[in-house]
Amino acid sequence: MIKRKILFYTEAWGVGGIESFVMNTAETLDRDRFGFDIFSTHDWSDAYDERIKELGGHRSVVFHNQKPNLVRRLISSTKAWNDLLATHHYDAVHINTMNGVGFVYSEIAKKHKVPVRVVHSHNSAFSGGRIKDVAHRLGRALFGNTATDRLACSQQAGEYLFAGKPFTVLQNGIDTRRFRFNQESRVAIRRQLGVPDGALLFGSVGRLAEAKNPLFQVNILKSLRNSGISAYLVLVGEGPLKERVKDYADTLGLGNYVFLPGNSVRPEAYLSAMDVFTMPSFFEGAPFAVVEACANGLPMLLSKEIPVLDNNDLKEVHLVIQDVNLWVNEAIRQWQNNDVTVRREGGAHVRKMGMDRVATTKRLEEVYRS
């Protein structure tokens, strides 16, 4: 049987939501029918490289461990993408993008007669300077019709990128078994961090960037401790605001209560260690970390800018980010009412919502075959 070859595109490659999506898809694809490669403009981690090789894939990058300015990235990356498509056959390209620049890669794939050209929106709002905004608008205006399939991780993400054109919402799918609550991991991580028994450990997994609003998390911690709560904060991930978060916590005298372990190949262990998951983002598409936290059975406090997973999930509470006291009071309530013995039911809830990666990948295989 001849395999259909898929080429995944991402602007950046490291350890984040889009990378999780690509790896979940690659690991779940029918290996007898599909092969894959990964192309990125720049990268900042090779954590997944061994697994990519095991799966028979190849990852190429234009700028390794560096991120030049947008103009240089766009010129060099589109040339490398063009050269790759000129020398290798692909049956489908899957362009994972945060803005309209992704359509440029779809246009190039169209010129090379790649029959299936998927443009997949992973963001619900624009962030960046004027040059990036111009590139976003031009890419969408000039090449917005070059995709054969338009996908979005949420309704908001689709409306943001596709500007009135039809699209399909494809929910983020995860390995629910991997993110199942684990009592041994909970004990081990809390002991490793030095969190006392009975203390409140809250936080999130994700890139430490402006959109994620990590300084607000430190403000939540400050208010909790001022209220006499033995509280600790863990933010798993890397990003441009990591040092700023550390300095801010130190300035407030909270350095001993904030943990910044960096990227982890086992985020599920940190989720099991937490009592409450908090994500006060300014904007999001449909963050993988929220689905993973749900599978772990964690109570979730999310900003109103994050799409609702399930209106019937009482553990999913959406709050405005203008009032830290709302987050503090809700965190205490969820912590006091949380029963770790029922957290193992989270995976079943995620599967019921259709967010298991097996279901997601089956839908993608249908797209790749079209």
C-alpha positions as CSV (number, residue, x, y, z in Angstrom):
1,M,0.0,0.0,0.0
2,I,1.4,3.4,-1.0
3,K,1.5,5.8,2.0
4,R,0.1,9.3,1.7
5,K,2.8,11.8,2.9
6,I,1.8,14.7,5.1
7,L,3.9,17.8,5.7
8,F,3.2,19.8,8.8
9,Y,4.1,23.5,9.0
10,T,4.6,25.6,12.1
11,E,6.2,29.0,12.5
12,A,8.0,27.9,15.7
13,W,8.9,24.5,17.1
14,G,9.5,23.8,20.8
15,V,7.2,22.5,23.5
16,G,3.8,24.1,23.2
17,G,0.2,23.7,22.1
18,I,0.8,23.5,18.3
19,E,3.6,21.1,18.9
20,S,1.4,19.0,21.1
21,F,-1.3,18.9,18.3
22,V,1.2,17.9,15.7
23,M,2.8,15.2,17.9
24,N,-0.6,13.8,19.0
25,T,-1.6,13.6,15.3
26,A,1.7,12.0,14.2
27,E,1.6,9.4,17.0
28,T,-2.0,8.4,16.2
29,L,-2.0,8.4,12.4
30,D,-2.4,5.0,10.7
31,R,1.3,4.2,10.0
32,D,0.4,1.8,7.2
33,R,-1.4,4.6,5.3
34,F,0.3,7.8,6.3
35,G,3.8,9.2,6.7
36,F,4.8,12.7,7.8
37,D,7.5,15.3,8.0
38,I,7.6,18.6,10.0
39,F,8.8,22.0,8.8
40,S,9.3,25.0,11.0
41,T,10.7,28.5,10.5
42,H,12.6,28.6,13.8
43,D,12.9,26.3,16.8
44,W,13.9,26.5,20.5
45,S,13.7,22.9,21.6
46,D,14.5,19.4,20.2
47,A,12.6,17.6,22.9
48,Y,10.4,15.7,20.4
49,D,13.1,14.8,17.9
50,E,13.8,11.3,19.0
51,R,10.1,10.5,19.0
52,I,9.7,12.0,15.5
53,K,12.5,9.7,14.2
54,E,10.9,6.7,15.9
55,L,7.7,7.4,14.0
56,G,9.5,7.6,10.7
57,G,9.3,11.4,10.3
58,H,11.8,14.1,9.7
59,R,11.9,17.6,11.1
60,S,13.5,20.4,9.2
61,V,14.1,24.0,10.5
62,V,15.3,27.1,8.8
63,F,16.7,29.0,11.8
64,H,17.9,26.6,14.5
65,N,17.9,28.0,18.0
66,Q,17.5,31.6,16.8
67,K,14.6,33.9,15.8
68,P,15.6,36.6,13.3
69,N,13.3,39.5,12.5
70,L,10.0,38.9,10.8
71,V,11.1,40.0,7.3
72,R,14.1,37.8,7.3
73,R,12.1,34.8,8.7
74,L,9.5,35.2,6.0
75,I,11.9,35.5,3.1
76,S,14.1,32.6,4.1
77,S,11.3,30.4,5.3
78,T,9.2,30.7,2.2
79,K,12.2,30.0,0.0
80,A,13.1,26.8,2.0
81,W,9.4,25.7,1.9
82,N,9.3,26.2,-1.8
83,D,12.6,24.3,-2.3
84,L,11.3,21.4,-0.1
85,L,8.1,21.1,-2.1
86,A,10.0,21.3,-5.4
87,T,12.2,18.3,-4.4
88,H,9.8,16.1,-2.3
89,H,6.3,14.8,-3.0
90,Y,3.6,15.4,-0.5
91,D,0.0,14.5,-0.7
92,A,-1.1,17.1,1.9
93,V,0.3,20.1,3.7
94,H,-1.1,20.9,7.1
95,I,-0.3,24.6,7.9
96,N,-0.7,25.3,11.6
97,T,-0.8,29.1,12.0
98,M,-1.5,31.9,14.4
99,N,-2.2,34.5,11.8
100,G,-2.7,35.2,8.0
101,V,0.9,34.6,7.1
102,G,0.1,30.9,7.1
103,F,-1.8,31.4,3.8
104,V,1.5,32.3,2.1
105,Y,2.6,28.7,2.6
106,S,-0.7,27.5,1.2
107,E,-0.2,29.6,-1.9
108,I,3.3,28.0,-2.5
109,A,1.9,24.5,-2.0
110,K,-0.8,25.3,-4.5
111,K,1.8,26.3,-7.1
112,H,3.5,22.9,-6.5
113,K,0.1,21.2,-7.1
114,V,-0.2,19.7,-3.6
115,P,-3.8,18.5,-3.7
116,V,-4.7,18.9,0.0
117,R,-3.8,22.2,1.6
118,V,-5.1,22.5,5.2
119,V,-4.8,25.9,6.9
120,H,-5.5,25.5,10.6
121,S,-6.1,28.4,12.9
122,H,-4.8,28.1,16.5
123,N,-5.4,31.6,17.8
124,S,-8.4,33.8,18.4
125,A,-6.7,37.3,18.3
126,F,-3.8,39.1,16.8
127,S,-0.7,40.0,18.8
128,G,2.4,41.7,17.4
129,G,3.7,44.9,16.0
130,R,2.7,46.9,12.9
131,I,4.8,44.9,10.4
132,K,3.3,41.6,11.6
133,D,-0.1,43.1,11.4
134,V,0.4,44.1,7.8
135,A,1.8,40.7,7.0
136,H,-1.2,39.1,8.7
137,R,-3.7,41.2,6.7
138,L,-1.9,40.9,3.4
139,G,-1.5,37.1,3.7
140,R,-5.2,36.7,4.4
141,A,-6.4,39.1,1.7
142,L,-4.1,37.9,-1.1
143,F,-3.9,34.1,-0.4
144,G,-7.0,33.4,1.7
145,N,-8.6,31.3,-1.0
146,T,-5.6,29.0,-1.5
147,A,-6.6,26.5,1.2
148,T,-8.6,23.4,0.2
149,D,-9.6,22.9,3.9
150,R,-10.0,25.5,6.7
151,L,-9.8,24.2,10.2
152,A,-9.9,26.0,13.6
153,C,-9.3,24.9,17.1
154,S,-12.4,26.9,18.2
155,Q,-15.2,29.0,16.8
156,Q,-13.4,32.2,17.8
157,A,-10.2,31.1,16.2
158,G,-12.0,30.4,12.9
159,E,-13.8,33.7,12.9
160,Y,-10.5,35.5,13.6
161,L,-8.5,34.0,10.8
162,F,-11.0,33.1,8.0
163,A,-12.9,36.4,8.0
164,G,-16.4,35.2,7.0
165,K,-15.3,32.2,4.9
166,P,-16.6,28.7,6.0
167,F,-14.4,26.6,8.3
168,T,-14.6,23.5,10.4
169,V,-13.9,23.4,14.1
170,L,-11.6,20.5,15.0
171,Q,-11.4,20.1,18.7
172,N,-7.9,19.5,20.2
173,G,-7.5,15.8,21.0
174,I,-5.1,14.5,23.6
175,D,-4.0,11.1,25.0
176,T,-6.4,10.8,27.8
177,R,-4.6,7.9,29.4
178,R,-1.4,9.8,29.7
179,F,-3.1,12.7,31.5
180,R,-5.1,10.6,33.9
181,F,-4.7,11.7,37.6
182,N,-1.8,9.8,39.3
183,Q,-1.5,9.8,43.0
184,E,2.2,8.7,43.0
185,S,3.1,11.6,40.7
186,R,1.2,14.0,42.9
187,V,3.1,13.0,46.0
188,A,6.5,12.9,44.2
189,I,6.2,16.3,42.6
190,R,4.9,18.1,45.7
191,R,7.7,16.5,47.7
192,Q,10.2,17.6,45.0
193,L,8.9,21.2,45.1
194,G,8.7,21.3,48.9
195,V,4.9,21.9,49.0
196,P,3.6,20.9,52.5
197,D,0.8,18.4,52.8
198,G,-2.5,20.2,52.9
199,A,-1.2,23.3,51.1
200,L,-2.9,24.8,48.0
201,L,-0.8,24.3,44.9
202,F,-2.2,26.1,41.8
203,G,-0.9,27.1,38.4
204,S,-0.8,26.2,34.8
205,V,1.2,24.6,31.9
206,G,2.1,26.9,29.0
207,R,4.4,29.4,27.5
208,L,5.4,32.3,29.8
209,A,4.4,35.0,27.4
210,E,2.3,38.2,27.6
211,A,-0.8,36.6,26.2
212,K,-0.8,34.1,29.1
213,N,-0.9,36.8,31.7
214,P,1.5,35.1,34.2
215,L,2.0,38.1,36.4
216,F,-1.6,37.9,37.3
217,Q,-1.0,34.5,38.6
218,V,1.6,35.9,41.0
219,N,-1.0,38.5,42.1
220,I,-3.4,35.6,42.9
221,L,-0.7,34.0,45.0
222,K,-0.1,37.3,46.9
223,S,-3.7,37.7,47.8
224,L,-4.1,34.0,48.8
225,R,-1.1,34.3,51.2
226,N,-2.3,37.6,52.5
227,S,-5.6,35.8,53.3
228,G,-3.7,33.3,55.5
229,I,-3.8,30.5,52.9
230,S,-0.7,28.3,52.6
231,A,-0.6,28.6,48.8
232,Y,2.1,27.9,46.2
233,L,2.2,28.6,42.5
234,V,3.8,26.5,39.8
235,L,4.1,27.7,36.1
236,V,5.4,24.9,33.9
237,G,7.0,26.3,30.7
238,E,9.5,28.6,29.2
239,G,9.1,32.0,27.5
240,P,10.2,35.6,27.4
241,L,8.5,36.5,30.7
242,K,10.1,33.8,32.8
243,E,12.7,36.1,34.4
244,R,10.2,38.9,34.8
245,V,7.9,36.5,36.7
246,K,10.7,35.5,38.9
247,D,11.8,39.1,39.6
248,Y,8.2,40.1,40.3
249,A,7.7,37.3,42.8
250,D,11.0,38.1,44.5
251,T,10.0,41.8,44.7
252,L,6.7,40.8,46.5
253,G,8.6,38.5,48.8
254,L,7.0,35.4,47.2
255,G,10.2,33.9,45.7
256,N,10.0,30.8,47.9
257,Y,6.4,30.1,46.9
258,V,6.7,30.3,43.1
259,F,8.1,27.4,41.1
260,L,9.3,27.8,37.5
261,P,10.5,24.3,36.5
262,G,10.7,25.2,32.8
263,N,9.5,22.8,30.1
264,S,8.7,19.3,31.1
265,V,8.3,16.2,29.1
266,R,5.9,15.1,31.8
267,P,3.5,18.0,32.3
268,E,0.9,15.4,33.4
269,A,2.9,14.8,36.6
270,Y,2.7,18.5,37.5
271,L,-1.1,18.5,36.8
272,S,-1.6,15.7,39.2
273,A,0.4,17.7,41.8
274,M,-1.9,20.7,41.5
275,D,-5.1,21.4,43.3
276,V,-6.5,24.0,41.0
277,F,-5.6,24.9,37.4
278,T,-5.6,28.6,36.6
279,M,-5.2,30.3,33.2
280,P,-6.0,34.0,33.1
281,S,-5.0,34.5,29.4
282,F,-5.8,37.7,27.6
283,F,-6.7,35.6,24.5
284,E,-6.4,32.0,23.4
285,G,-7.5,29.6,20.6
286,A,-8.4,26.4,22.4
287,P,-5.4,25.7,24.6
288,F,-4.3,22.0,24.9
289,A,-3.3,22.6,28.5
290,V,-7.0,23.1,29.4
291,V,-8.1,19.8,27.8
292,E,-5.2,18.1,29.6
293,A,-6.2,19.6,32.9
294,C,-9.7,18.5,32.3
295,A,-8.5,14.9,31.6
296,N,-6.6,15.1,34.9
297,G,-9.8,16.0,36.7
298,L,-8.6,19.4,37.9
299,P,-10.9,22.2,38.8
300,M,-10.2,24.9,36.2
301,L,-10.3,28.7,36.6
302,L,-10.1,30.3,33.2
303,S,-10.4,33.8,31.8
304,K,-13.6,34.6,29.9
305,E,-11.4,34.9,26.8
306,I,-10.8,31.2,26.7
307,P,-13.5,29.2,24.9
308,V,-15.8,27.1,27.0
309,L,-15.1,23.4,26.8
310,D,-18.4,22.1,28.2
311,N,-21.2,24.2,29.7
312,N,-22.2,21.2,31.9
313,D,-18.7,20.8,33.5
314,L,-19.0,22.3,37.0
315,K,-15.2,22.2,37.3
316,E,-14.8,24.8,34.5
317,V,-15.3,28.3,35.8
318,H,-14.7,31.4,33.6
319,L,-13.8,34.7,35.3
320,V,-13.0,38.2,34.2
321,I,-9.3,39.2,34.6
322,Q,-9.9,42.6,36.1
323,D,-10.6,41.4,39.6
324,V,-8.1,39.3,41.3
325,N,-10.4,38.7,44.3
326,L,-12.8,36.7,42.2
327,W,-9.9,34.3,41.3
328,V,-8.8,34.1,44.9
329,N,-12.3,33.3,46.3
330,E,-13.0,30.8,43.6
331,A,-9.6,29.1,44.0
332,I,-10.3,28.7,47.7
333,R,-13.8,27.3,47.1
334,Q,-12.6,24.8,44.5
335,W,-9.6,23.7,46.6
336,Q,-11.8,23.1,49.7
337,N,-14.4,21.2,47.7
338,N,-11.9,19.2,45.6
339,D,-11.9,15.5,46.1
340,V,-8.9,13.8,44.5
341,T,-10.6,10.4,44.6
342,V,-12.9,11.5,41.7
343,R,-10.3,13.1,39.6
344,R,-9.7,9.8,37.7
345,E,-13.0,10.4,35.9
346,G,-11.6,13.3,33.9
347,G,-10.4,11.2,31.0
348,A,-13.9,9.8,30.5
349,H,-15.3,13.3,30.4
350,V,-12.8,14.4,27.8
351,R,-13.6,11.3,25.6
352,K,-17.3,12.1,25.9
353,M,-16.7,15.6,24.5
354,G,-14.9,14.0,21.5
355,M,-11.5,15.4,22.5
356,D,-9.5,12.2,22.6
357,R,-6.7,12.3,20.0
358,V,-7.9,9.1,18.3
359,A,-11.2,10.7,17.4
360,T,-9.5,13.9,16.2
361,T,-7.0,12.0,14.1
362,K,-9.6,9.9,12.4
363,R,-11.3,13.1,11.2
364,L,-7.9,14.4,9.9
365,E,-7.2,11.2,8.0
366,E,-10.5,11.8,6.1
367,V,-9.3,15.3,5.2
368,Y,-5.9,14.0,4.1
369,R,-7.5,11.4,1.9
370,S,-9.8,13.9,0.1
